[in-house]
């Protein structure tokens, strides 16, 4: 971005004009700041992508039994890093901390379980939508809870800090009671212990918890449509375009479908809008 910025008198004017001319020439010869300071340039110089991912959001990103990051987004970004010939470092984040951590410059992008909303888009930028799900409820089997209408206070519904699932839930059940947790495993444990009556979040996440615990089930219709995007700082089209092209390339060459089958047990049930070359 360009920066906004008698005889004795005649000599001074002439020297001033020359100085201004030299200064303008220097400014015009300087590459645009946005281009020079692109995150993509910093990554290639550093040789490493700093990626913010959650530790509690299976099957997108989480820590396995050996405390290694794994999941759909984790493997997808390994492919991205390989194509750029750089390494990949994962930085743990939560729903609450993801945007502040990104804006601080501590990470280059956020990936995994972040819905594209207008409110968030006022402070950060999004990639193209790369996954779509919707919000539902996780409950104990036999609870009798079938939808948000069954969760009138004093029944309690668990949500996580920084997620939009709480406000979304209250649109369907204005008489509901929310209990907030830092991470999803804490919310699920509270459900199993009877401290809350349901957990509400995106279906694909809740289904993972239900598959791992026969006492739990996912119920209710979709309350929302949740289009996921990857996050980056604003005003960096070079980096945003690179991420978009990486997503597009993974779809075209079959990498996306291969990882989708691995982590979701089926082929993608939607069609990506493939761009023209």
Secondary structure, DSSP 8 states (H G I E B T S, - for coil): ------HHHHHHHHHHHHHHHHHHHHHHHS--HHHHT-HHHHHHHHTEEEEEEESEETTTEEE-TTS-EESHHHHHHHHHHHHHT-EEEEEEE-TTTHHHHHHHTS-SEE-SS-B--HHHHTTSEE----EEE-EEEEEETTS---SGGG--TTSEEEEETT-SHHHHHHHH-TT-EEEEESSHHHHHHHHHTTS-SEEEEEHHHHHHHHHT-TTEEEES-----EEE--EE-SS-HHHHHHHHHHHHHHHHTTHHHHHHHHHHSS--SS-------
